[in-house]
Amino acid sequence: MKYVDEYRDGSVATQLAAAIAAEADPQRRYAFMEFCGGHTHAISRYGVSDLLPPQVRMIHGPGCPVCVLPIGRIDQAIRLALEHKVTLCAYGDTLRVPASAGMSLLKAKARGGDIRMVYSAADALALARDEPTREVVFFAIGFETTTPPTALVLRQARQLGLRNFLVLCCHVLTPSAIGTILESQEVRQLGTVPIDGFIGPAHVSTVIGSRPYEFFAEEYRKPVVIAGFEPLDVMQAILMLVRQVNEGRCEVENEFTRAVNRDGNLKAQQHVSEVFELRKSFEWRGLGMVPYSALKIRSAYAEWDAERRYALNYQGVADHKACECGAILRGVKKPTDCKLFATVCTPDNPMGSCMVSSEGGCAAHYTYGRFRERVA
């Protein structure tokens, strides 16, 4: 397939692996965090780690929107379905994330909640338009990639006067998460999570551009290379990061030039700014309360805000005591460090969010069996 197979060429991968091995100084260690779950998925699926020299280490970051969703927000969605009897529309992976008291949206559906899987925000809007007697709530999650579509359906709902359509907004922001990781005790004080640079997210960057990452390169002296999701994209980004570290440079470079520019999608940014504003604080799984890291619906669209209409109060809930999802999302631990991994916790029986989504670090490790190869 043109423009896909070219980025999965084995001979080119071999050349890139040789270049990384030749340029990586054997006397030092390189630790790069791939922020986005899509990169984690690519690294596991195509065995990129197996092609890297031992001094180059990849660290999984919190770039999976399903993974970073805290239990308290899922509990809100469950209450809307079971107590307020709304029709709740959500993405498929969200349905399986464990919530309080052993519940999940899927189990709430089994208890009679009208909970439906949708592929897009537009699907939820269409349901509300076709069935005006039904109150439909779209459970909006995700990073900057999925925020513009939510903004558009809210604008359409207002234009159409659809009072039976609402949004439970849980959209979060990538730069805030990167900043929190760099300010964390594990990175700045203890050094237990050494980070020499970041592979910047692909889809997010098509919306926000490369400009927001320039602060991290300048302030924290950490190079960032924005990369696509194909294996050759990731390997080229690693080579670019190795070169920056070797040369003492801390810059934002764009490997994904076929889709990303410095300013991003200005039209999408305009739509988001019209509909949403910053929250003062928002809880992330693994990162805790992060200031100005998420969005809420502006007062101009208050009639379509499920939090306002149902006066939903947020209450944080601790993760399962034996689940290491939080530490994995911060880069403190690897999936194989969790005692539940591949035993009690599997994709069919997830104990934490990292095993639910295909972009989650645990699910990627389990699905492609990289942990079995190491044990063997």
N, C-alpha and C positions, 0 to 999 in steps of 0.2 A: 504494500500500500504506500503510495507516494507520500512523502513528508512524515511518515511514521517509521517505516522500515529503516530509513536512513539514520534514525537516531537509536537504532538497536543493532547496528552492524558490529558483529563480533570482532572483525579484524581491526576496526577503528578502536573498539574498547581495549583490545590488546595493546595497541599503540599508546593510548592514553594511560593505561596502567603502567607501561614501561616508562613513560615520561614522568609520571608521579613518583615512581620508585627512584628514578634517576635524580630528580630534583629535591626530593625530601631528604633532609640532612639526617643521616643515621645517628648522629650524636644528640638529637633533640626529639621532643615529642610534639605532635600536632594534634590538637583536639578541636574539632569543628562541630557545631550544633546545626543539624538540619531542622529548622523551625517547623516546617510544614509536614503534616502527616502524609501528604502525597509523596514527599521525598522519602520518608521512612518506608512507605509501601514499595517504592521503586528500588530502594537499596536492598530490601529483603527479597523482593521478587526476582531481581536480576543478579543477586549475589555480588553486589558492588563491593561490599566489605571484604569479600574473599579475594578481590583483585588489588586491594590496597596493601602497601607495605606495613609491617607491624608498628611502625612509629606514627602512623596516621590513624586516629581514632575518631569514629563518628558517634555523636551523642544525640539521642532523640529529644526533641523539644515539645512544647505544649501546643503544637499547631494542628490539633484535631478538634473541630468545633463540638463534636459530640463528647469527646473525652473531657474537655474543660468545663462542661456544663455541670454545675453543682447540684447535689441531690435536692436542695431546697427549691430550686426552680422547677424540677420535674414534679415535685410534690404540689406546686402551684397548679401545674397543668392537670394533674390527677384530680385535684379538688374541683377545678372547673368542670371536668367531665362527670364526676360522681355526685358532687354536691349541688352544682349550679345547672347541671343537665344540659350543657352546651354540646354541640358537635365539635369535637376537637380534631383539627387536622395537623398532622406532623410528618416529618420525614421518617423513612423506614427505620433507620438505625436508632433514632430517638426513642422509638417504642420499646426497645429492649434494654435500655439503661436501667440498672437497679436503682430503686428509690427507697424511701423509708419503709420500715416494717416488712421488708421482703417484697414490696410492691414494685410495679413498673407500669408504664402506660399499657403494655400488652395485657398484663394481668388485670388492670382496671377495665380494659375492654371486655375481658372474660367475665367480669363482675357486672356487666351491663352498661358500662360507659360507652357512649357513641364516639368512638375514637377511630379515625380513619387515616390511612397512610396516603400521602400525596407526593407527587414528584416535584411540585413547584408551588409557590405562593399563588400563582394564577389559578391552579386547580381549586384551591380553597375559595378564592373569590368567585369562581364560576359556580361552585356549589351554593354559595350564599345567594347568588343572583338567580339561579334556577329554582331555589326553594326558599322563598321569602319568609315563610313561617318558621324556618329553622334558624337558630342563632349559631353562627359558625365562628369559631376562634382558630386562627392560624398561629401555631406555636413556632415563632420565628427565631431560629438559632443561626449561628455561623459568624464568620469573620466578614471583612469588607467585601468579599466576593458575592455573598448572598444578600447583602444589605440593600443594594439598589433595586432588585426585584421586589423586596418588601415595601420599599418606598413607593414604587410604582403602583402596587395594588392598593395601598392606602390612598394615594391620589385618585385612583379610579373609583374606589369606594365612595369617596367624598363627592366626586363628579356625578356618580350615579345615584347618590343619596341612599346607599345601602346601609341602613342602620343595623342590620342583622349580621354584619361582618365586623369582626374585631381581630386585633393582633395582640398576642402576648409576646412582647419584645425582649429577646435575650441576645441581641447582637453584640459582639465584643470586638475589640480593636487590637490589631497585631502589634503596633509599636509600643503600646503600654505593657504588653506581656514581655516583650524583649527587654524593655527598661527594667521591669521588676526582676527578671532573671539576672541581669547584670548587676543589680543592686542587692541581690540576695546574699545572705550570709555565706552560703556554700561557695559562691563565686568570689566575693570580695574579701571575706575575712578568713574563712577556713581553707579555701582553695581546693575543696573536695570535688568541685566541678570546674576543671580547667577549661576555659573557652578561649581559643585563639582566633576564632572567626565564625561567621554565620553563613549558611546557605539560605538566602532570602526566599520567601514564598513566591510562587509563580502566579497563581490566579489572583491572589490578593494584590499583587503588584501591578496587574493589568488595570486595576481600578485606582489605586492610590499612587502608582508610579514608584520610582526609585528615590525620589527626594526625601521622604520621611526617614530613610535609613541613614542619611548623611550625618545626622546628629550622633548616632551610635558610633560611627566610624571616627568622628572628630572628638567627641567627649570621652568615650571609653577606650579609644584606640583599638577598635576591633574591626577588621575588614569584613565587608559584606559582599557576597556575590549572589545576585538574583539568578535563579536557574529554573529551567523548565523541568518537567516531570519524567522525561525519558532518561534511560540509564546513561546515555552519552552526555546529556545535559548535566547530570549530577557529577559525572567523572570530570568533565571539563571544568565545572565550578570548583571541584576539589583541587584540581591542578592550578587554577587561578588563585585560590586561597593560599596554597603552598608557596606560590611565587610571591604573593604579597608579604607573607610572614618572613620569607627569606630576605626580601629586600627592605624590610622594616616599613612597609607602606600600610596605611590603614585607610582604605578608600572603599567607595561603593562602586562595584563593577556590575555590568549587566550582561550576563551570558544569554539571557532570554530575549534578545533584541527583536526576534520575530513577533513578539507580542507585547513587550513592555517598553515604555519610554520614561523619561524623567518625571513628567507631570501627570501621567496616568490618564484616566478617562474623565475629562472635566465635566462632561454632561452627566455622567453617573454621580459624580461628587456633588453636583448641583442639586440633583434630585434628593440625595441623602440629606444634604444640609437643610433643604426645605422642610423635610418631614421629621427629622430626628435632631436631638441635641444630646450633649454629654450627660451621663449620670455622674454624680459626685463619687460614687463608689459602687463596686460590683464584685461579688465573690466569684473566684475561679477555682475549680477543683485543682488542688496541688499548689496554687499560688496564694490562696487566701483572698482577703479583701484588697482589691487593687483600685486606687483612685483614678477617676476619669479614664476608665478602661472599657466602657460599654456605652450603649446608646439607649435613650428612651424617646418615646413619642412626644412631639411638641404639643403644647396646649391647643394649637389650631386644629389638631387632629384628635382631640381628647375623646370625642364621641366614638372613636374606633379603637380606643385603648382598653384592653381587657383588664389591666391592672387598676385603672381608674374606675371603670364601671362596676367592678366587683370588689373594690377596695381590698385588693390582695396585699397582705403583709408578708414580707419575706422573713423566713426563719432558717438559719443555717443548720445543716445536719452533718454530723461527722460521717466519714466514710467507714466501710467495714474495717474492723481493727486489723485484720490480717492482710488486707488488700494494699498493695504498694503503688497503686495508680498515681497518687499524688507525688511520690518521690520519683517515679518514672517520668512524669510530665515535667518535672524540674531538672531532669538529667542527673539526679543524685544516684539513681539505681537503674539497672537494666531489667527488662522483663524477666529474665532468667534468675534474677535475685529474689523474686517473689516466691514464697513457699507454695502459693496457690497455683502458680503458673503451670499449665498443662496437666494438672492433677485435678483439683477441685474446680479450677477456673479454666473453662474452654469456651470457644465461640458458641457452643450449644448451651452452655451453662455459665454465662459470664457473672463473675462476682464484682467486677468493676468496669468502668466505662472504657478502659483501654483495650478490653477484650471484645467490646461490642462492635465498634466501627472498624471497617477495613483499613481506615487510616490510623487506627490506634497502634501503638508500638507493640503491645502484647499480641493483638490479632495478627499483625504482619509477621511477627516472629513465629507464631504458631502455624499460620496458614502455609508458610513456605518452608517450614521445617528447619530453619537455620540452626536452631538450638540442638536438634538431633544430630546434625553433622558434627557439631563441636564436641558433643558428648561421645560420639562414636570415635 
